[in-house]
């Protein structure tokens, strides 16, 4: 854990951004830890690479495409029109059938894995009460 903490702080240490007490703590650790010394050398090498002016790399000239991209953006419809067209269901019947199919699949899986087993007696009682109520209403309606 100690080395991880030191290695995490080495970037700020090499840039001179740490308070003096933290720097002393890191220096004390660096005297006894070759792994952290190697890590510091790597951090310093990376800092040197980043601080150098552009290296001579064979990078081809990239054409400026800003104007073309901006023209494409200007030709796009306003955002609110694009969002509104996405929100309208294209075929609500197909969507409804897909939702019912998905609900049936989920219900099947829940029954298959026994999620509703402990609710079985409660469902049976509720069904019995409901059917008795319906029977009662039907009998009174015939009078």
Secondary structure, 3 states (H helix, E strand, C coil): CHHHHHHHHHHHHHCCCCCHHHHHHHHHHHHHCHHHHHHHHHHHHHHHHHHCCCCCCCCCCCCCCHHHHHHHHHHCCCHHHHHHHHHCCCCHHHHHHHHHHHHHHHHHHHHHCCCCHHHHHHHHHHHHHHHHHHHHHHHHHHC
